Amino acid sequence: MSNAGQTALQASPDVREGQTRKVRFRESWRDRIRRWGLGLAYAVKPQRISLLPRIWLMSLMQVFIPEADWNRFPEKPEYHTWRGLVGLSDDLSVETLVANYKRGYFPFCHMGPMKWWCPEERAVIDPAETHVSKNLARLLRQQKFHVTMDQCFSDVIEACARPREGKVPLTWITPRIMQAYDDAHKAGYAHSVEVWDEEGKLVGGLYGLAVGKVFFGESQFSRVDHASKVALIALHRHLTAWGYRLRDAKWMTSHLKSFGFHPVPRDEFLQMLERETNKPGMIGRWQADPSLMADGQQQASSDKAAPATTGSPETSNTKTA
């Protein structure tokens, strides 16, 4: 696979780029109204409607508490339903994202105040134990794609937010989510994997957040068959080579199971986070290593060099609020 475009980007894009991205992460009033309508329909489905009174109560309580306390979750939160609603908070700053992910919380919301969740079960995997099917292994050997990392984060997150063919055009990757993770990308915590075809077109990818030695997957997309699977395999081979032993994918699905993900109870997952997020990671832009995508490298050695970044090592005593 080609290593074209592997040169790392600067860790802090200039002001003009930041302004461009802020303009980019917008939606028309028509799209917003459609999202609100579809989001309301999603919320009142039988399996979810039981949470609405709790969400309304949480929203009402914010009227009676100091604004400074709105975004603070209890040290020992109450988890609501199996989906694990923790609370409401519109604070999506990089500092808060990192701190909340270390506690096992992630934001997910179609409309209204941002909801934070910590499900009773989490889909996880040790990247070194990823299952690669024979068909996918054959595709990788054909080397029809090449892979980069952190080369066009904005393009990847926008592609993940677009409607999927044959599915309801409802996304939780709203402009404020895009901006929050773009800020985390600039800070060196959020990362993207890009998959390119032989003509140099972006055909697949994924993005997520890395804290310590944990990678939290957020979303993926594919414009041609299997491109997102190639992105997943590429990510897992790199994580294995860099010593990551925990990859989170939130809710369990049959698709994730096919790669070797398995569910773990919330308490066990939180213990894993306590251990792995406090290990030294790397803050900065990641670079892909083409050798990890060569034939016979399904499980890369953890003794390989650390990822090339433009950032600095993340130490175990890093403080986040």
Number of C-alpha atoms within 10 A of each C-alpha: 18 14 14 11 13 17 16 18 17 13 16 17 11 9 9 9 11 16 10 10 15 15 11 14 17 15 13 8 9 8 13 15 13 14 20 15 14 17 18 15 11 15 16 13 10 8 9 12 14 14 15 12 10 14 18 10 10 15 17 11 11 15 10 9 10 8 10 7 10 19 15 13 15 9 7 7 11 12 15 18 13 11 15 18 24 22 26 22 18 14 15 20 14 22 14 15 23 25 16 19 19 20 17 24 22 20 22 16 17 21 19 13 15 17 19 21 22 24 22 19 20 23 21 25 22 18 28 21 16 20 17 17 11 9 8 15 16 12 14 21 14 12 15 15 24 23 28 27 26 25 22 15 23 20 13 25 27 16 21 21 20 13 12 15 7 6 7 9 14 20 18 16 21 22 16 16 19 22 22 17 26 23 18 22 26 20 18 25 26 29 26 27 27 30 28 19 16 12 8 11 11 22 20 27 32 27 29 21 22 24 25 26 23 26 27 20 20 18 18 23 25 20 15 11 10 15 23 22 20 26 27 21 23 26 27 26 24 27 24 23 22 20 19 23 20 21 21 25 20 20 16 17 13 10 9 15 16 13 18 17 24 20 19 16 12 16 13 12 21 18 12 15 22 15 13 21 21 18 19 16 24 24 23 27 27 28 23 25 20 17 12 23 24 14 13 11 11 20 19 20 16 17 10 13 10 15 18 15 20 17 17 12 12 17 14 14 9 10 9 12 9
